[in-house]
Amino acid sequence: MGLIPLVLSDAPSFPLCMAIILGLLSATLIVLLVVSELCLQLRSEQLGGTGD
């Protein structure tokens, strides 16, 4: 949230701000997807499922 004002202004650090923001967003989405998929797989294995 703190980098949004820098992105909206004409600062020379615009590329760096965009790289940080997009890196944080992509890392967050990847972690959410991977962790939820691992939890689903582990839960199905504990319940005796086939892992589908």
mmJSON file of the N, C-alpha and C atoms, coordinates in Angstrom:
{"data_MODEL":{"atom_site":{
"group_PDB":["ATOM","ATOM","ATOM","ATOM","ATOM","ATOM","ATOM","ATOM","ATOM","ATOM","ATOM","ATOM","ATOM","ATOM","ATOM","ATOM","ATOM","ATOM","ATOM","ATOM","ATOM","ATOM","ATOM","ATOM","ATOM","ATOM","ATOM","ATOM","ATOM","ATOM","ATOM","ATOM","ATOM","ATOM","ATOM","ATOM","ATOM","ATOM","ATOM","ATOM","ATOM","ATOM","ATOM","ATOM","ATOM","ATOM","ATOM","ATOM","ATOM","ATOM","ATOM","ATOM","ATOM","ATOM","ATOM","ATOM","ATOM","ATOM","ATOM","ATOM","ATOM","ATOM","ATOM","ATOM","ATOM","ATOM","ATOM","ATOM","ATOM","ATOM","ATOM","ATOM","ATOM","ATOM","ATOM","ATOM","ATOM","ATOM","ATOM","ATOM","ATOM","ATOM","ATOM","ATOM","ATOM","ATOM","ATOM","ATOM","ATOM","ATOM","ATOM","ATOM","ATOM","ATOM","ATOM","ATOM","ATOM","ATOM","ATOM","ATOM","ATOM","ATOM","ATOM","ATOM","ATOM","ATOM","ATOM","ATOM","ATOM","ATOM","ATOM","ATOM","ATOM","ATOM","ATOM","ATOM","ATOM","ATOM","ATOM","ATOM","ATOM","ATOM","ATOM","ATOM","ATOM","ATOM","ATOM","ATOM","ATOM","ATOM","ATOM","ATOM","ATOM","ATOM","ATOM","ATOM","ATOM","ATOM","ATOM","ATOM","ATOM","ATOM","ATOM","ATOM","ATOM","ATOM","ATOM","ATOM","ATOM","ATOM","ATOM","ATOM","ATOM","ATOM","ATOM","ATOM"],
"id":[1,2,3,4,5,6,7,8,9,10,11,12,13,14,15,16,17,18,19,20,21,22,23,24,25,26,27,28,29,30,31,32,33,34,35,36,37,38,39,40,41,42,43,44,45,46,47,48,49,50,51,52,53,54,55,56,57,58,59,60,61,62,63,64,65,66,67,68,69,70,71,72,73,74,75,76,77,78,79,80,81,82,83,84,85,86,87,88,89,90,91,92,93,94,95,96,97,98,99,100,101,102,103,104,105,106,107,108,109,110,111,112,113,114,115,116,117,118,119,120,121,122,123,124,125,126,127,128,129,130,131,132,133,134,135,136,137,138,139,140,141,142,143,144,145,146,147,148,149,150,151,152,153,154,155,156],
"type_symbol":["N","C","C","N","C","C","N","C","C","N","C","C","N","C","C","N","C","C","N","C","C","N","C","C","N","C","C","N","C","C","N","C","C","N","C","C","N","C","C","N","C","C","N","C","C","N","C","C","N","C","C","N","C","C","N","C","C","N","C","C","N","C","C","N","C","C","N","C","C","N","C","C","N","C","C","N","C","C","N","C","C","N","C","C","N","C","C","N","C","C","N","C","C","N","C","C","N","C","C","N","C","C","N","C","C","N","C","C","N","C","C","N","C","C","N","C","C","N","C","C","N","C","C","N","C","C","N","C","C","N","C","C","N","C","C","N","C","C","N","C","C","N","C","C","N","C","C","N","C","C","N","C","C","N","C","C"],
"label_atom_id":["N","CA","C","N","CA","C","N","CA","C","N","CA","C","N","CA","C","N","CA","C","N","CA","C","N","CA","C","N","CA","C","N","CA","C","N","CA","C","N","CA","C","N","CA","C","N","CA","C","N","CA","C","N","CA","C","N","CA","C","N","CA","C","N","CA","C","N","CA","C","N","CA","C","N","CA","C","N","CA","C","N","CA","C","N","CA","C","N","CA","C","N","CA","C","N","CA","C","N","CA","C","N","CA","C","N","CA","C","N","CA","C","N","CA","C","N","CA","C","N","CA","C","N","CA","C","N","CA","C","N","CA","C","N","CA","C","N","CA","C","N","CA","C","N","CA","C","N","CA","C","N","CA","C","N","CA","C","N","CA","C","N","CA","C","N","CA","C","N","CA","C","N","CA","C","N","CA","C","N","CA","C"],
"label_alt_id":[null,null,null,null,null,null,null,null,null,null,null,null,null,null,null,null,null,null,null,null,null,null,null,null,null,null,null,null,null,null,null,null,null,null,null,null,null,null,null,null,null,null,null,null,null,null,null,null,null,null,null,null,null,null,null,null,null,null,null,null,null,null,null,null,null,null,null,null,null,null,null,null,null,null,null,null,null,null,null,null,null,null,null,null,null,null,null,null,null,null,null,null,null,null,null,null,null,null,null,null,null,null,null,null,null,null,null,null,null,null,null,null,null,null,null,null,null,null,null,null,null,null,null,null,null,null,null,null,null,null,null,null,null,null,null,null,null,null,null,null,null,null,null,null,null,null,null,null,null,null,null,null,null,null,null,null],
"label_comp_id":["MET","MET","MET","GLY","GLY","GLY","LEU","LEU","LEU","ILE","ILE","ILE","PRO","PRO","PRO","LEU","LEU","LEU","VAL","VAL","VAL","LEU","LEU","LEU","SER","SER","SER","ASP","ASP","ASP","ALA","ALA","ALA","PRO","PRO","PRO","SER","SER","SER","PHE","PHE","PHE","PRO","PRO","PRO","LEU","LEU","LEU","CYS","CYS","CYS","MET","MET","MET","ALA","ALA","ALA","ILE","ILE","ILE","ILE","ILE","ILE","LEU","LEU","LEU","GLY","GLY","GLY","LEU","LEU","LEU","LEU","LEU","LEU","SER","SER","SER","ALA","ALA","ALA","THR","THR","THR","LEU","LEU","LEU","ILE","ILE","ILE","VAL","VAL","VAL","LEU","LEU","LEU","LEU","LEU","LEU","VAL","VAL","VAL","VAL","VAL","VAL","SER","SER","SER","GLU","GLU","GLU","LEU","LEU","LEU","CYS","CYS","CYS","LEU","LEU","LEU","GLN","GLN","GLN","LEU","LEU","LEU","ARG","ARG","ARG","SER","SER","SER","GLU","GLU","GLU","GLN","GLN","GLN","LEU","LEU","LEU","GLY","GLY","GLY","GLY","GLY","GLY","THR","THR","THR","GLY","GLY","GLY","ASP","ASP","ASP"],
"label_asym_id":["A","A","A","A","A","A","A","A","A","A","A","A","A","A","A","A","A","A","A","A","A","A","A","A","A","A","A","A","A","A","A","A","A","A","A","A","A","A","A","A","A","A","A","A","A","A","A","A","A","A","A","A","A","A","A","A","A","A","A","A","A","A","A","A","A","A","A","A","A","A","A","A","A","A","A","A","A","A","A","A","A","A","A","A","A","A","A","A","A","A","A","A","A","A","A","A","A","A","A","A","A","A","A","A","A","A","A","A","A","A","A","A","A","A","A","A","A","A","A","A","A","A","A","A","A","A","A","A","A","A","A","A","A","A","A","A","A","A","A","A","A","A","A","A","A","A","A","A","A","A","A","A","A","A","A","A"],
"label_entity_id":["1","1","1","1","1","1","1","1","1","1","1","1","1","1","1","1","1","1","1","1","1","1","1","1","1","1","1","1","1","1","1","1","1","1","1","1","1","1","1","1","1","1","1","1","1","1","1","1","1","1","1","1","1","1","1","1","1","1","1","1","1","1","1","1","1","1","1","1","1","1","1","1","1","1","1","1","1","1","1","1","1","1","1","1","1","1","1","1","1","1","1","1","1","1","1","1","1","1","1","1","1","1","1","1","1","1","1","1","1","1","1","1","1","1","1","1","1","1","1","1","1","1","1","1","1","1","1","1","1","1","1","1","1","1","1","1","1","1","1","1","1","1","1","1","1","1","1","1","1","1","1","1","1","1","1","1"],
"label_seq_id":[1,1,1,2,2,2,3,3,3,4,4,4,5,5,5,6,6,6,7,7,7,8,8,8,9,9,9,10,10,10,11,11,11,12,12,12,13,13,13,14,14,14,15,15,15,16,16,16,17,17,17,18,18,18,19,19,19,20,20,20,21,21,21,22,22,22,23,23,23,24,24,24,25,25,25,26,26,26,27,27,27,28,28,28,29,29,29,30,30,30,31,31,31,32,32,32,33,33,33,34,34,34,35,35,35,36,36,36,37,37,37,38,38,38,39,39,39,40,40,40,41,41,41,42,42,42,43,43,43,44,44,44,45,45,45,46,46,46,47,47,47,48,48,48,49,49,49,50,50,50,51,51,51,52,52,52],
"pdbx_PDB_ins_code":[null,null,null,null,null,null,null,null,null,null,null,null,null,null,null,null,null,null,null,null,null,null,null,null,null,null,null,null,null,null,null,null,null,null,null,null,null,null,null,null,null,null,null,null,null,null,null,null,null,null,null,null,null,null,null,null,null,null,null,null,null,null,null,null,null,null,null,null,null,null,null,null,null,null,null,null,null,null,null,null,null,null,null,null,null,null,null,null,null,null,null,null,null,null,null,null,null,null,null,null,null,null,null,null,null,null,null,null,null,null,null,null,null,null,null,null,null,null,null,null,null,null,null,null,null,null,null,null,null,null,null,null,null,null,null,null,null,null,null,null,null,null,null,null,null,null,null,null,null,null,null,null,null,null,null,null],
"Cartn_x":[0.826,0.0,0.864,2.022,2.856,3.525,3.575,4.212,3.24,1.956,0.96,1.115,1.346,1.562,2.784,3.827,4.992,4.688,3.865,3.501,2.654,1.773,0.875,1.575,2.694,3.428,4.413,5.081,6.066,7.469,7.592,8.886,9.795,11.092,12.016,12.105,11.535,11.585,10.352,9.613,8.404,8.667,9.71,9.934,10.218,10.957,11.241,9.972,9.128,7.868,6.974,6.886,6.059,6.613,7.921,8.526,8.225,8.309,8.032,6.561,5.673,4.235,3.834,4.273,3.91,4.552,5.745,6.383,5.62,5.182,4.404,3.063,2.401,1.113,1.256,2.243,2.406,2.827,3.705,4.116,2.94,2.092,0.926,-0.031,-0.305,-1.217,-0.651,0.639,1.252,1.193,1.508,1.473,0.053,-0.936,-2.317,-2.743,-2.372,-2.749,-2.015,-0.719,0.079,-0.32,-0.477,-0.825,-2.219,-3.172,-4.515,-4.528,-3.766,-3.703,-3.034,-1.979,-1.321,-2.247,-3.002,-3.944,-5.013,-5.517,-6.521,-5.954,-4.733,-4.128,-3.853,-3.336,-3.053,-4.327,-5.375,-6.64,-7.241,-7.171,-7.736,-6.931,-5.62,-4.803,-5.126,-5.385,-5.717,-7.074,-7.99,-9.318,-9.375,-8.264,-8.216,-8.644,-8.599,-9.003,-7.893,-8.187,-7.211,-6.35,-6.636,-5.852,-6.351,-7.531,-8.102,-8.772],
"Cartn_y":[-1.198,0.0,1.253,1.192,2.366,2.744,1.817,2.11,2.665,2.603,3.072,4.566,5.441,6.856,7.074,6.278,6.419,5.974,4.95,4.478,5.522,6.184,7.161,8.481,8.748,9.977,9.712,10.753,10.624,10.463,9.569,9.362,8.529,8.756,7.939,6.49,6.231,4.872,4.058,4.479,3.776,2.306,1.968,0.547,-0.299,0.255,-0.477,-0.704,0.313,0.179,-0.875,-0.865,-1.86,-3.264,-3.415,-4.731,-5.255,-4.388,-4.807,-5.161,-4.326,-4.572,-5.857,-6.035,-7.242,-8.49,-8.361,-9.49,-9.91,-8.934,-9.244,-9.879,-9.353,-9.909,-11.332,-11.551,-12.897,-13.895,-13.496,-14.396,-14.742,-13.758,-13.998,-14.981,-14.781,-15.679,-17.095,-17.204,-18.532,-19.252,-18.551,-19.181,-19.608,-18.77,-19.139,-20.379,-20.469,-21.619,-22.889,-22.787,-23.961,-24.488,-23.618,-24.051,-24.672,-24.087,-24.657,-26.014,-26.17,-27.458,-28.515,-28.151,-29.097,-29.516,-28.58,-28.921,-29.877,-29.659,-30.556,-31.953,-32.037,-33.336,-34.066,-33.372,-34.019,-34.464,-33.669,-34.028,-35.256,-35.332,-36.49,-37.747,-37.625,-38.787,-39.254,-38.323,-38.705,-39.374,-38.992,-39.583,-40.875,-41.279,-42.519,-42.398,-41.183,-40.967,-41.338,-41.213,-41.559,-40.367,-39.183,-38.002,-37.26,-37.605,-36.925,-35.639],
"Cartn_z":[0.0,0.0,0.0,0.578,0.67,-0.643,-1.596,-2.873,-3.908,-3.641,-4.611,-4.908,-3.923,-4.269,-5.17,-4.994,-5.861,-7.281,-7.425,-8.76,-9.473,-8.748,-9.36,-9.68,-9.052,-9.345,-10.488,-10.923,-11.994,-11.413,-10.489,-9.846,-10.744,-10.662,-11.461,-10.965,-9.813,-9.268,-9.64,-10.674,-11.105,-11.446,-12.227,-12.542,-11.301,-10.359,-9.134,-8.325,-8.228,-7.499,-8.137,-9.46,-10.15,-9.953,-9.979,-9.774,-8.373,-7.384,-6.006,-5.846,-6.351,-6.206,-6.917,-8.157,-8.9,-8.298,-7.76,-7.089,-5.837,-5.06,-3.865,-4.215,-5.24,-5.654,-6.182,-7.028,-7.583,-6.506,-5.604,-4.529,-3.622,-3.338,-2.503,-3.168,-4.448,-5.157,-5.265,-5.542,-5.642,-4.312,-3.229,-1.899,-1.553,-1.845,-1.542,-2.318,-3.571,-4.379,-3.95,-3.703,-3.345,-1.972,-1.006,0.346,0.376,-0.333,-0.33,-1.025,-2.114,-2.804,-1.93,-1.227,-0.323,0.812,1.349,2.416,1.917,0.718,0.154,-0.074,-0.57,-0.808,0.493,1.487,2.773,3.457,3.373,4.001,3.321,1.996,1.296,1.599,1.801,2.157,3.572,4.475,5.846,5.925,5.03,5.027,4.235,3.643,2.895,1.459,0.924,-0.463,-1.413,-2.687,-3.7,-4.102,-3.616,-3.938,-5.15,-5.654,-6.833,-6.439],
"occupancy":[1.0,1.0,1.0,1.0,1.0,1.0,1.0,1.0,1.0,1.0,1.0,1.0,1.0,1.0,1.0,1.0,1.0,1.0,1.0,1.0,1.0,1.0,1.0,1.0,1.0,1.0,1.0,1.0,1.0,1.0,1.0,1.0,1.0,1.0,1.0,1.0,1.0,1.0,1.0,1.0,1.0,1.0,1.0,1.0,1.0,1.0,1.0,1.0,1.0,1.0,1.0,1.0,1.0,1.0,1.0,1.0,1.0,1.0,1.0,1.0,1.0,1.0,1.0,1.0,1.0,1.0,1.0,1.0,1.0,1.0,1.0,1.0,1.0,1.0,1.0,1.0,1.0,1.0,1.0,1.0,1.0,1.0,1.0,1.0,1.0,1.0,1.0,1.0,1.0,1.0,1.0,1.0,1.0,1.0,1.0,1.0,1.0,1.0,1.0,1.0,1.0,1.0,1.0,1.0,1.0,1.0,1.0,1.0,1.0,1.0,1.0,1.0,1.0,1.0,1.0,1.0,1.0,1.0,1.0,1.0,1.0,1.0,1.0,1.0,1.0,1.0,1.0,1.0,1.0,1.0,1.0,1.0,1.0,1.0,1.0,1.0,1.0,1.0,1.0,1.0,1.0,1.0,1.0,1.0,1.0,1.0,1.0,1.0,1.0,1.0,1.0,1.0,1.0,1.0,1.0,1.0],
"B_iso_or_equiv":[0.0,0.0,0.0,0.0,0.0,0.0,0.0,0.0,0.0,0.0,0.0,0.0,0.0,0.0,0.0,0.0,0.0,0.0,0.0,0.0,0.0,0.0,0.0,0.0,0.0,0.0,0.0,0.0,0.0,0.0,0.0,0.0,0.0,0.0,0.0,0.0,0.0,0.0,0.0,0.0,0.0,0.0,0.0,0.0,0.0,0.0,0.0,0.0,0.0,0.0,0.0,0.0,0.0,0.0,0.0,0.0,0.0,0.0,0.0,0.0,0.0,0.0,0.0,0.0,0.0,0.0,0.0,0.0,0.0,0.0,0.0,0.0,0.0,0.0,0.0,0.0,0.0,0.0,0.0,0.0,0.0,0.0,0.0,0.0,0.0,0.0,0.0,0.0,0.0,0.0,0.0,0.0,0.0,0.0,0.0,0.0,0.0,0.0,0.0,0.0,0.0,0.0,0.0,0.0,0.0,0.0,0.0,0.0,0.0,0.0,0.0,0.0,0.0,0.0,0.0,0.0,0.0,0.0,0.0,0.0,0.0,0.0,0.0,0.0,0.0,0.0,0.0,0.0,0.0,0.0,0.0,0.0,0.0,0.0,0.0,0.0,0.0,0.0,0.0,0.0,0.0,0.0,0.0,0.0,0.0,0.0,0.0,0.0,0.0,0.0,0.0,0.0,0.0,0.0,0.0,0.0],
"pdbx_formal_charge":[null,null,null,null,null,null,null,null,null,null,null,null,null,null,null,null,null,null,null,null,null,null,null,null,null,null,null,null,null,null,null,null,null,null,null,null,null,null,null,null,null,null,null,null,null,null,null,null,null,null,null,null,null,null,null,null,null,null,null,null,null,null,null,null,null,null,null,null,null,null,null,null,null,null,null,null,null,null,null,null,null,null,null,null,null,null,null,null,null,null,null,null,null,null,null,null,null,null,null,null,null,null,null,null,null,null,null,null,null,null,null,null,null,null,null,null,null,null,null,null,null,null,null,null,null,null,null,null,null,null,null,null,null,null,null,null,null,null,null,null,null,null,null,null,null,null,null,null,null,null,null,null,null,null,null,null],
"auth_seq_id":[1,1,1,2,2,2,3,3,3,4,4,4,5,5,5,6,6,6,7,7,7,8,8,8,9,9,9,10,10,10,11,11,11,12,12,12,13,13,13,14,14,14,15,15,15,16,16,16,17,17,17,18,18,18,19,19,19,20,20,20,21,21,21,22,22,22,23,23,23,24,24,24,25,25,25,26,26,26,27,27,27,28,28,28,29,29,29,30,30,30,31,31,31,32,32,32,33,33,33,34,34,34,35,35,35,36,36,36,37,37,37,38,38,38,39,39,39,40,40,40,41,41,41,42,42,42,43,43,43,44,44,44,45,45,45,46,46,46,47,47,47,48,48,48,49,49,49,50,50,50,51,51,51,52,52,52],
"auth_comp_id":["MET","MET","MET","GLY","GLY","GLY","LEU","LEU","LEU","ILE","ILE","ILE","PRO","PRO","PRO","LEU","LEU","LEU","VAL","VAL","VAL","LEU","LEU","LEU","SER","SER","SER","ASP","ASP","ASP","ALA","ALA","ALA","PRO","PRO","PRO","SER","SER","SER","PHE","PHE","PHE","PRO","PRO","PRO","LEU","LEU","LEU","CYS","CYS","CYS","MET","MET","MET","ALA","ALA","ALA","ILE","ILE","ILE","ILE","ILE","ILE","LEU","LEU","LEU","GLY","GLY","GLY","LEU","LEU","LEU","LEU","LEU","LEU","SER","SER","SER","ALA","ALA","ALA","THR","THR","THR","LEU","LEU","LEU","ILE","ILE","ILE","VAL","VAL","VAL","LEU","LEU","LEU","LEU","LEU","LEU","VAL","VAL","VAL","VAL","VAL","VAL","SER","SER","SER","GLU","GLU","GLU","LEU","LEU","LEU","CYS","CYS","CYS","LEU","LEU","LEU","GLN","GLN","GLN","LEU","LEU","LEU","ARG","ARG","ARG","SER","SER","SER","GLU","GLU","GLU","GLN","GLN","GLN","LEU","LEU","LEU","GLY","GLY","GLY","GLY","GLY","GLY","THR","THR","THR","GLY","GLY","GLY","ASP","ASP","ASP"],
"auth_asym_id":["A","A","A","A","A","A","A","A","A","A","A","A","A","A","A","A","A","A","A","A","A","A","A","A","A","A","A","A","A","A","A","A","A","A","A","A","A","A","A","A","A","A","A","A","A","A","A","A","A","A","A","A","A","A","A","A","A","A","A","A","A","A","A","A","A","A","A","A","A","A","A","A","A","A","A","A","A","A","A","A","A","A","A","A","A","A","A","A","A","A","A","A","A","A","A","A","A","A","A","A","A","A","A","A","A","A","A","A","A","A","A","A","A","A","A","A","A","A","A","A","A","A","A","A","A","A","A","A","A","A","A","A","A","A","A","A","A","A","A","A","A","A","A","A","A","A","A","A","A","A","A","A","A","A","A","A"],
"auth_atom_id":["N","CA","C","N","CA","C","N","CA","C","N","CA","C","N","CA","C","N","CA","C","N","CA","C","N","CA","C","N","CA","C","N","CA","C","N","CA","C","N","CA","C","N","CA","C","N","CA","C","N","CA","C","N","CA","C","N","CA","C","N","CA","C","N","CA","C","N","CA","C","N","CA","C","N","CA","C","N","CA","C","N","CA","C","N","CA","C","N","CA","C","N","CA","C","N","CA","C","N","CA","C","N","CA","C","N","CA","C","N","CA","C","N","CA","C","N","CA","C","N","CA","C","N","CA","C","N","CA","C","N","CA","C","N","CA","C","N","CA","C","N","CA","C","N","CA","C","N","CA","C","N","CA","C","N","CA","C","N","CA","C","N","CA","C","N","CA","C","N","CA","C","N","CA","C","N","CA","C","N","CA","C"],
"pdbx_PDB_model_num":[1,1,1,1,1,1,1,1,1,1,1,1,1,1,1,1,1,1,1,1,1,1,1,1,1,1,1,1,1,1,1,1,1,1,1,1,1,1,1,1,1,1,1,1,1,1,1,1,1,1,1,1,1,1,1,1,1,1,1,1,1,1,1,1,1,1,1,1,1,1,1,1,1,1,1,1,1,1,1,1,1,1,1,1,1,1,1,1,1,1,1,1,1,1,1,1,1,1,1,1,1,1,1,1,1,1,1,1,1,1,1,1,1,1,1,1,1,1,1,1,1,1,1,1,1,1,1,1,1,1,1,1,1,1,1,1,1,1,1,1,1,1,1,1,1,1,1,1,1,1,1,1,1,1,1,1]
}}}
